Amino acid sequence: MKINWKVRLRNPIFWLTAIPAFVSFVYTTLGLFGVVPSLSEDSAVKIGSAAISALATVGVLIDPTTKGVCDSPDALCYKKPK
């Protein structure tokens, strides 16, 4: 499996999803060891987690080799991945 990292790293959607996903990972990992401060509002944590999950989902669906969020006309006609 090849990944075109040059194109992916230039895609702002990649960064919009990668940074919150990384922050969420670090916060959760530190929380396992009791290092992070507890937040007073549990609902704020749930909303933040939902937002990060939504951003990560968008990042998974984005094809970094095409401009924008949509697939290319060629990709829409594929019967199986190239």
C-alpha positions in Angstrom: 0.0 0.0 0.0 1.5 3.3 -1.1 0.7 6.6 0.4 1.5 9.9 -1.4 2.7 11.8 1.7 3.7 14.9 -0.2 0.1 15.4 -1.3 -1.5 14.3 1.9 0.6 16.7 4.0 -0.4 19.6 1.8 -4.1 18.8 2.3 -5.6 21.1 5.0 -8.3 18.5 5.7 -5.5 16.1 6.7 -4.2 18.6 9.3 -7.7 19.5 10.4 -8.3 15.9 11.4 -4.8 14.7 12.3 -4.1 17.4 15.0 -7.3 16.8 17.0 -6.9 13.0 16.7 -3.4 13.3 18.0 -4.4 15.6 20.9 -7.2 13.2 21.8 -4.8 10.3 21.7 -2.3 12.1 24.0 -5.0 13.3 26.4 -6.5 9.8 26.7 -3.2 8.2 27.2 -2.2 10.7 29.9 -5.6 10.2 31.5 -4.8 6.5 31.9 -1.9 7.5 34.1 -3.8 10.2 36.0 -1.6 13.0 34.6 -4.3 15.2 33.0 -6.5 17.4 35.2 -10.1 16.3 35.5 -12.6 18.6 33.8 -15.5 19.7 35.9 -18.1 19.3 33.1 -18.5 15.8 31.8 -20.7 17.0 29.0 -17.8 19.3 27.7 -15.6 16.2 27.4 -18.3 14.3 25.5 -18.9 17.2 23.1 -15.2 17.5 22.5 -14.9 13.8 21.9 -17.8 13.8 19.5 -16.2 16.7 17.6 -12.9 15.0 17.3 -14.5 11.8 16.2 -16.4 13.6 13.5 -13.3 15.4 12.3 -11.4 12.1 12.2 -14.2 10.5 10.2 -14.0 13.2 7.6 -10.3 12.7 7.4 -10.7 9.0 6.8 -13.2 9.6 4.0 -11.1 12.3 2.2 -9.1 11.3 -0.8 -5.9 13.4 -0.6 -5.1 12.8 -4.3 -8.1 14.8 -5.5 -9.0 18.5 -5.0 -11.8 19.1 -2.5 -13.9 16.5 -0.7 -15.4 14.7 -3.8 -13.8 11.8 -5.7 -12.5 12.3 -9.2 -14.8 11.2 -12.1 -12.4 8.3 -12.7 -12.7 7.1 -9.1 -16.5 7.2 -9.3 -16.3 4.6 -12.0 -14.0 2.1 -10.3 -15.4 -1.4 -9.7 -12.4 -2.1 -7.4 -9.5 -0.1 -6.1 -6.5 0.4 -8.5 
